[in-house]
Amino acid sequence: MEKKLGYFTKSQNGITTLIFAIFLIIAISLVTLLGTRSSIFDIKIQTNEYEQKLAFEAAQYGLEQGVAYLSKNFSMIRNSTDPNGWMTGTPKWSPCTGTDITLPCGDEKTALYGSETLAYKNVNNLVAISTVPGVAFSVHYLTQKDPILGNPPPFPLVTIIAKGLANNGQAVSIVQQSIRTKNIFANQPNGPILSNGNVLGTGNINIWGAETNGDVLSIWSKGATMPLSGSAVTYDVTVPTGQYPQTTSILSYDTTNGGDIIDNDPNFPPDLFYYMFGVPKSQDTLIKNISTVYANCTTLDSSSSGLIWITGNCRLNNSTGPNIGSLENPVMLIISGELRMSGTINIFGGIYLRDSSPAVTIVGTINVFGFLAVDKDIDFGGGDVNFVAQETVLNNLQNNLARFAYIPGSWNDAI
């Protein structure tokens, strides 16, 4: 009897062990399954986060492309009546309807803007495919309707809205940034000749100054402007006969100063570069980086325009062509080396000679329709020189050099 009981007890222990093992295997399987499911879930989360980041980066890249497009096409954007402008031909700017939920008039669920807001339409390459498979972005523009013109204003505030897609549209990100027009000049030159040193006004020099509130400014200098002598004359442009090329209505001549020459001015800006461009002279590479850079002036001609930085000497003569720049598209030359002008040359725009530049040398007949600003003394020497602060050139120079700048705090990842 005792033997049978012992056998039965051993059998029970075996069954218990087997059942425990089965439960243990089941438990381990469940834990493994749950762990696998958790790992898959984590992978999905990480994949979704990665795709969302891709979509966000694509949208951010779209914003940068949007700014680059506007900057490159600024000349036609600022002029809505230009043949290549924003409103000519097939309408590019169209009013939002108040029921349009598509970008940029809506957020693809709700219409956000009415007819006072204009959306930029019919623009090439607004949708682009990334080099990353399944990633793409689109760029859209909004601006406000000019209450009088009905078109975008000449210098519009533009909101760029960019949509980024990843995993063929499964991940979406929309960001926006507003930009405004920023003039290249912190202060537009208020006279045809500005000098951070002395000015020697000898030779055959004619100066038609700039008019401000009925007053004429011909020469503005930190140092002394030597009494005009010889054929050096300035003209009163407030009198019709004083307009170029008329040579009557003289203001200053032969040691007689008619009030249009301001010299030894204690209020002359200590940093002329900063006064003009809004960038300290010590950081002038910020302006150089947005300029077209040449070693010299040999390639300049009537087709030259915009901001041009000359790292070496600038020698202008008849071989470079009779015209540098044009009335409609002037140049802004920033010169590090020597400026030598000879022959018969018409320069439309501005010239800035940095403090590293030698003195100006002029031989021949030179007409500057704009201004000359110099970081040091000016001695014109020989030659026939006409300086004309022509308003059309100065305005076109200001307009053509304007750029777009970000409006702080206008970035948003929701519209």
Backbone torsions as a table, in degrees:
resi	resn	phi	psi	omega
1	MET	NA	-41.6	179.6
2	GLU	-66.3	-35.1	179.6
3	LYS	-66.8	-42.4	179.0
4	LYS	-62.6	-40.0	-179.8
5	LEU	-65.2	-40.4	178.4
6	GLY	-63.7	-39.6	179.0
7	TYR	-64.5	-41.5	-179.3
8	PHE	-64.1	-38.8	179.7
9	THR	-64.9	-41.9	178.4
10	LYS	-64.3	-37.5	178.6
11	SER	-64.4	-40.0	178.6
12	GLN	-63.7	-40.6	178.7
13	ASN	-62.1	-37.1	179.3
14	GLY	-67.3	-42.7	178.8
15	ILE	-63.5	-42.6	178.8
16	THR	-59.5	-43.3	179.5
17	THR	-62.7	-41.8	-179.5
18	LEU	-64.2	-45.4	179.6
19	ILE	-61.8	-43.7	179.0
20	PHE	-60.5	-41.1	179.6
21	ALA	-64.3	-41.2	179.2
22	ILE	-62.7	-46.5	178.5
23	PHE	-61.7	-37.5	179.5
24	LEU	-65.1	-42.2	178.1
25	ILE	-63.1	-43.1	178.8
26	ILE	-61.3	-45.2	-179.4
27	ALA	-60.8	-44.4	179.4
28	ILE	-63.5	-40.2	178.9
29	SER	-62.5	-43.2	179.1
30	LEU	-63.1	-44.5	178.7
31	VAL	-61.5	-42.7	178.8
32	THR	-63.2	-43.4	179.4
33	LEU	-63.1	-45.9	178.7
34	LEU	-63.0	-40.2	177.9
35	GLY	-63.6	-40.3	178.1
36	THR	-64.1	-45.0	178.9
37	ARG	-61.8	-40.8	178.5
38	SER	-63.5	-42.4	179.2
39	SER	-63.5	-42.9	178.2
40	ILE	-62.4	-41.8	179.3
41	PHE	-63.0	-42.7	178.1
42	ASP	-62.8	-40.0	178.8
43	ILE	-63.4	-41.9	178.1
44	LYS	-62.6	-42.4	178.3
45	ILE	-61.2	-46.7	-179.7
46	GLN	-63.8	-39.4	178.3
47	THR	-64.4	-43.9	178.4
48	ASN	-62.7	-42.9	177.9
49	GLU	-62.5	-41.5	179.2
50	TYR	-63.2	-45.9	180.0
51	GLU	-65.6	-36.6	178.0
52	GLN	-66.1	-38.8	176.5
53	LYS	-64.6	-40.7	176.8
54	LEU	-60.0	-44.2	179.3
55	ALA	-63.0	-41.5	179.2
56	PHE	-64.6	-44.8	178.9
57	GLU	-63.6	-37.4	177.5
58	ALA	-63.8	-40.8	178.0
59	ALA	-65.4	-42.4	177.7
60	GLN	-61.5	-41.7	177.6
61	TYR	-62.9	-37.6	176.8
62	GLY	-61.1	-39.4	176.2
63	LEU	-59.3	-46.3	-179.8
64	GLU	-61.7	-41.3	177.9
65	GLN	-64.4	-36.5	178.9
66	GLY	-63.8	-42.2	177.3
67	VAL	-66.0	-42.2	-179.7
68	ALA	-61.9	-39.9	179.8
69	TYR	-63.0	-45.6	-179.3
70	LEU	-65.4	-41.5	-179.6
71	SER	-64.3	-42.0	-179.2
72	LYS	-65.7	-34.0	-176.2
73	ASN	-105.6	26.5	-173.6
74	PHE	-60.8	-38.6	-175.9
75	SER	-61.3	-33.9	179.1
76	MET	-89.1	-19.7	177.8
77	ILE	-74.4	-37.6	-176.0
78	ARG	-74.0	-12.9	-176.2
79	ASN	-125.9	96.9	-174.7
80	SER	-73.6	-9.1	178.6
81	THR	-98.3	-3.3	177.7
82	ASP	-63.4	145.6	179.2
83	PRO	-54.2	-29.4	176.9
84	ASN	-102.5	15.8	-174.0
85	GLY	-75.2	-174.7	-170.9
86	TRP	-74.8	-24.9	-172.4
87	MET	-110.2	-1.9	-174.4
88	THR	-82.7	145.0	177.7
89	GLY	72.2	-142.8	177.2
90	THR	-59.3	122.4	-174.3
91	PRO	-54.7	127.2	177.2
92	LYS	-94.1	-36.1	175.2
93	TRP	-98.4	122.1	-179.8
94	SER	-126.4	139.3	179.7
95	PRO	-65.0	142.4	169.8
96	CYS	-69.4	146.4	-171.8
97	THR	-90.3	-15.0	-173.8
98	GLY	89.8	-11.7	175.4
99	THR	-121.3	-2.8	-177.5
100	ASP	-81.2	115.6	-179.2
101	ILE	-96.0	-3.2	-178.7
102	THR	-78.8	157.6	176.0
103	LEU	-65.7	141.7	1.7
104	PRO	-95.4	3.2	-176.9
105	CYS	-72.4	-22.0	179.2
106	GLY	-142.2	-176.3	179.7
107	ASP	-106.1	21.8	-179.7
108	GLU	75.9	3.2	173.5
109	LYS	-128.8	-34.3	-174.9
110	THR	-136.5	141.1	172.1
111	ALA	-75.3	126.7	-173.8
112	LEU	-107.5	-21.7	-172.8
113	TYR	-130.5	150.6	178.8
114	GLY	-103.1	-163.7	-171.3
115	SER	-71.6	-11.1	177.0
116	GLU	-79.3	-10.5	177.9
117	THR	-105.7	133.4	-177.8
118	LEU	-106.5	138.5	176.4
119	ALA	-109.3	140.1	-177.8
120	TYR	-82.9	121.8	-176.1
121	LYS	-118.6	166.7	170.7
122	ASN	56.5	45.3	179.2
123	VAL	-110.0	132.7	-179.2
124	ASN	-66.4	147.4	171.6
125	ASN	60.7	30.6	175.6
126	LEU	-77.6	-20.6	175.7
127	VAL	-112.7	128.5	-176.2
128	ALA	-135.0	145.9	177.0
129	ILE	-97.2	132.1	179.4
130	SER	-77.0	163.6	173.8
131	THR	-73.5	-14.3	176.1
132	VAL	-83.9	125.1	-177.3
133	PRO	-56.0	134.6	176.5
134	GLY	81.6	1.3	-177.4
135	VAL	-110.3	136.2	178.5
136	ALA	-151.4	166.0	175.2
137	PHE	-146.1	157.7	173.9
138	SER	-133.2	150.5	-176.4
139	VAL	-122.5	137.8	-176.7
140	HIS	-137.8	153.7	-176.1
141	TYR	-129.5	143.9	173.2
142	LEU	-129.3	147.3	169.4
143	THR	-150.4	172.4	-179.3
144	GLN	-97.5	143.2	179.1
145	LYS	-71.5	133.7	173.6
146	ASP	-65.3	125.7	-174.5
147	PRO	-63.6	-21.0	-179.0
148	ILE	-100.1	-49.8	-176.0
149	LEU	-76.9	-31.8	-175.1
150	GLY	84.7	-23.3	177.4
151	ASN	-91.6	175.3	170.4
152	PRO	-60.4	144.4	177.0
153	PRO	-65.3	163.0	-178.1
154	PRO	-57.9	-34.7	178.4
155	PHE	-122.8	81.7	-170.9
156	PRO	-78.4	151.9	164.0
157	LEU	-88.0	124.4	-173.7
158	VAL	-118.8	134.3	172.5
159	THR	-103.7	122.8	178.4
160	ILE	-97.5	128.4	177.1
161	ILE	-119.7	123.6	-178.3
162	ALA	-120.8	136.9	179.5
163	LYS	-115.9	124.9	178.0
164	GLY	-107.9	140.3	-179.6
165	LEU	-124.8	140.4	173.5
166	ALA	-135.6	160.1	-177.2
167	ASN	51.9	45.7	177.8
168	ASN	54.8	38.5	174.3
169	GLY	97.8	-1.5	178.7
170	GLN	-72.4	-28.6	175.0
171	ALA	-114.5	131.9	-174.9
172	VAL	-131.4	138.8	174.1
173	SER	-139.4	134.8	179.3
174	ILE	-124.5	125.9	178.3
175	VAL	-130.3	158.2	179.3
176	GLN	-141.9	155.1	179.5
177	GLN	-151.8	133.8	177.1
178	SER	-99.0	142.6	178.8
179	ILE	-131.8	157.3	-179.6
180	ARG	-133.5	166.2	178.2
181	THR	-75.1	133.5	177.1
182	LYS	-125.1	119.7	179.9
183	ASN	-72.2	144.2	178.9
184	ILE	-68.5	-29.8	179.5
185	PHE	-90.4	125.6	170.3
186	ALA	-71.0	-36.9	174.9
187	ASN	-138.6	119.9	178.6
188	GLN	-68.4	134.2	-179.1
189	PRO	-50.7	129.2	-175.8
190	ASN	-99.3	18.1	176.1
191	GLY	-169.0	162.4	-177.0
192	PRO	-74.8	-20.0	-179.8
193	ILE	-133.5	122.0	176.8
194	LEU	-126.9	130.1	-177.9
195	SER	-135.6	133.8	175.9
196	ASN	-84.8	7.3	178.7
197	GLY	-135.9	-138.4	178.9
198	ASN	-96.6	159.0	178.2
199	VAL	-126.9	124.2	175.7
200	LEU	-103.3	104.5	-175.1
201	GLY	-95.6	72.2	177.2
202	THR	-116.0	169.6	179.9
203	GLY	90.5	-170.4	-177.4
204	ASN	-90.5	81.4	-175.5
205	ILE	-116.8	129.8	175.2
206	ASN	-120.0	132.0	-176.7
207	ILE	-128.9	121.3	172.0
208	TRP	-105.9	108.6	-170.6
209	GLY	-77.9	-172.1	178.8
210	ALA	-103.3	139.1	-178.4
211	GLU	-97.7	132.8	174.5
212	THR	-137.4	114.6	179.3
213	ASN	53.0	41.0	176.8
214	GLY	85.9	-9.8	177.5
215	ASP	-99.8	149.8	-178.3
216	VAL	-111.5	133.0	174.3
217	LEU	-117.8	120.7	-179.4
218	SER	-105.2	-46.9	-179.0
219	ILE	-133.9	132.6	176.6
220	TRP	-128.9	120.5	-175.0
221	SER	-140.3	148.5	175.1
222	LYS	-75.3	-34.3	178.4
223	GLY	-96.9	-158.5	-176.9
224	ALA	-86.0	138.3	168.9
225	THR	-100.0	111.3	-176.2
226	MET	-60.8	145.6	179.7
227	PRO	-52.3	132.8	179.3
228	LEU	-60.0	143.8	-179.6
229	SER	-147.2	169.5	-179.7
230	GLY	65.5	-124.0	-178.2
231	SER	-104.5	16.4	-179.8
232	ALA	-77.4	122.3	-173.9
233	VAL	-143.5	144.9	169.5
234	THR	-116.9	154.7	-172.4
235	TYR	-124.0	149.9	179.2
236	ASP	-85.5	102.3	-176.5
237	VAL	-79.2	-4.5	175.8
238	THR	-78.8	-12.6	176.6
239	VAL	-102.5	130.5	-174.9
240	PRO	-49.8	-39.6	-178.4
241	THR	-74.0	-7.1	177.2
242	GLY	-86.9	-4.4	-179.7
243	GLN	-73.8	144.3	177.9
244	TYR	-62.5	136.6	7.8
245	PRO	-98.1	20.2	178.2
246	GLN	-64.6	149.1	-176.6
247	THR	-124.0	29.9	172.9
248	THR	-111.1	-172.9	-175.2
249	SER	56.6	55.6	-178.0
250	ILE	-75.5	137.8	176.2
251	LEU	-100.6	-53.8	-176.1
252	SER	-127.2	134.2	178.5
253	TYR	-167.1	150.8	170.4
254	ASP	42.5	60.3	178.7
255	THR	70.8	3.3	178.4
256	THR	-99.3	117.7	-178.1
257	ASN	-101.9	118.7	-177.9
258	GLY	-88.9	11.2	177.8
259	GLY	95.9	-4.4	-179.6
260	ASP	-90.6	0.0	178.5
261	ILE	-113.0	120.8	178.7
262	ILE	-114.7	110.0	179.8
263	ASP	-124.3	171.3	-176.2
264	ASN	48.3	40.9	-174.1
265	ASP	-84.0	115.5	178.6
266	PRO	-66.6	-16.9	179.7
267	ASN	-93.1	4.1	176.9
268	PHE	-63.3	135.0	-175.6
269	PRO	-60.4	131.1	179.0
270	PRO	-65.5	-27.7	177.0
271	ASP	-120.1	96.1	-176.1
272	LEU	-64.6	-36.0	178.8
273	PHE	-62.0	-44.4	178.7
274	TYR	-65.1	-39.9	179.7
275	TYR	-59.7	-40.5	-175.4
276	MET	-82.9	-45.3	-170.2
277	PHE	-107.9	-5.1	179.1
278	GLY	73.2	16.5	179.6
279	VAL	-129.9	127.8	178.3
280	PRO	-56.8	148.4	-180.0
281	LYS	-55.7	-33.6	-179.9
282	SER	-68.2	-15.8	179.8
283	GLN	-117.5	28.2	-174.4
284	ASP	-64.5	-12.1	176.2
285	THR	-64.2	-21.7	176.2
286	LEU	-62.5	-35.0	175.8
287	ILE	-79.5	-38.2	179.0
288	LYS	-60.5	-36.9	-177.3
289	ASN	-66.4	-21.8	178.4
290	ILE	-104.6	11.5	-179.8
291	SER	-102.0	160.9	165.4
292	THR	-84.1	123.2	-171.8
293	VAL	-104.7	127.9	175.1
294	TYR	-126.5	154.0	176.4
295	ALA	-76.1	-31.2	-179.7
296	ASN	-151.1	-170.4	-173.8
297	CYS	-106.1	14.7	-173.1
298	THR	-65.5	-24.1	-177.7
299	THR	-96.3	0.9	-178.7
300	LEU	-74.1	139.3	176.5
301	ASP	-156.9	-162.7	-176.4
302	SER	-67.2	-19.9	179.4
303	SER	-86.7	-7.0	179.0
304	SER	-71.1	143.0	-179.9
305	SER	-159.8	166.9	175.0
306	GLY	80.1	-162.3	-175.2
307	LEU	-86.0	118.9	-176.7
308	ILE	-127.5	127.9	-178.5
309	TRP	-110.0	121.6	179.6
310	ILE	-103.6	116.7	-176.6
311	THR	-81.7	-20.4	-179.0
312	GLY	-118.0	-144.4	-179.9
313	ASN	-79.9	149.2	176.5
314	CYS	-119.5	110.5	-179.6
315	ARG	-120.1	108.9	-177.6
316	LEU	-103.2	129.6	178.5
317	ASN	-152.3	-172.6	-176.2
318	ASN	-63.8	-22.5	-179.8
319	SER	-71.6	-24.2	177.6
320	THR	-83.7	-7.2	-179.4
321	GLY	108.1	151.0	-176.7
322	PRO	-70.7	-21.4	-177.3
323	ASN	-123.3	133.9	172.7
324	ILE	-113.8	113.6	-172.9
325	GLY	77.1	-172.1	-180.0
326	SER	-149.4	171.3	179.7
327	LEU	-60.6	-43.3	-177.7
328	GLU	-77.8	-34.5	-176.5
329	ASN	-129.6	78.9	-177.9
330	PRO	-72.5	171.4	177.2
331	VAL	-111.1	154.1	168.6
332	MET	-123.4	101.5	-177.2
333	LEU	-92.4	126.0	171.4
334	ILE	-113.1	117.2	-168.0
335	ILE	-117.2	129.3	178.6
336	SER	-93.4	-27.0	-176.7
337	GLY	-100.6	-153.4	-178.2
338	GLU	-76.4	143.9	171.7
339	LEU	-110.1	114.3	178.3
340	ARG	-126.0	122.5	-179.0
341	MET	-121.6	130.8	-179.9
342	SER	-144.5	165.5	-177.4
343	GLY	81.3	-149.2	177.8
344	THR	-117.5	109.0	-172.5
345	ILE	-129.7	135.3	171.4
346	ASN	-111.2	121.6	180.0
347	ILE	-112.5	122.1	178.8
348	PHE	-106.2	107.4	179.4
349	GLY	137.7	-152.2	-176.2
350	GLY	-118.1	152.7	175.9
351	ILE	-127.9	127.5	175.4
352	TYR	-120.8	120.1	177.6
353	LEU	-100.6	118.4	-179.1
354	ARG	-72.4	165.4	-175.4
355	ASP	-66.4	-13.2	176.5
356	SER	-84.0	-3.8	-175.5
357	SER	-83.8	141.9	171.4
358	PRO	-69.7	-179.1	-178.4
359	ALA	-67.3	162.2	177.7
360	VAL	-78.3	135.9	175.3
361	THR	-120.2	122.5	-177.1
362	ILE	-126.7	124.8	174.8
363	VAL	-135.3	128.0	-179.1
364	GLY	109.0	-157.2	-179.0
365	THR	-112.7	114.8	-175.4
366	ILE	-121.8	126.9	175.9
367	ASN	-114.7	118.7	178.5
368	VAL	-110.1	109.4	177.6
369	PHE	-96.5	85.9	-175.2
370	GLY	159.9	-116.7	-177.8
371	PHE	-157.1	163.0	173.5
372	LEU	-128.3	122.7	176.8
373	ALA	-120.1	134.3	-172.6
374	VAL	-133.7	138.1	179.5
375	ASP	-79.9	-0.1	-175.3
376	LYS	-144.7	-159.2	179.5
377	ASP	-70.7	155.6	174.9
378	ILE	-121.9	127.3	172.7
379	ASP	-131.3	105.2	-173.2
380	PHE	-71.4	-25.9	178.7
381	GLY	66.8	-137.3	-177.1
382	GLY	-89.0	-176.5	177.8
383	GLY	96.8	163.8	177.0
384	ASP	-103.0	119.5	-174.7
385	VAL	-128.3	129.2	174.7
386	ASN	-117.6	120.2	175.1
387	PHE	-106.6	122.7	-177.9
388	VAL	-126.8	114.3	176.2
389	ALA	-79.7	73.6	-174.5
390	GLN	-76.1	121.3	-173.1
391	GLU	-60.3	-40.3	-178.6
392	THR	-61.6	-43.0	179.9
393	VAL	-64.9	-45.4	-178.3
394	LEU	-64.0	-40.4	178.5
395	ASN	-66.3	-43.9	179.0
396	ASN	-65.2	-36.2	177.6
397	LEU	-64.2	-44.7	178.4
398	GLN	-61.4	-45.9	-177.4
399	ASN	-67.6	-44.7	-175.4
400	ASN	-69.1	-26.5	-178.2
401	LEU	-91.7	-4.5	-179.9
402	ALA	-63.6	151.7	-179.8
403	ARG	-134.8	170.2	175.2
404	PHE	-95.0	142.9	177.5
405	ALA	-130.9	147.2	178.9
406	TYR	-66.1	142.3	172.5
407	ILE	-90.9	116.5	-176.7
408	PRO	-57.2	139.5	177.2
409	GLY	80.3	1.8	-177.0
410	SER	-92.5	-6.9	178.1
411	TRP	-71.4	139.6	179.7
412	ASN	-153.8	147.2	176.7
413	ASP	-106.1	22.4	174.8
414	ALA	-149.8	141.1	179.3
415	ILE	-121.4	NA	NA
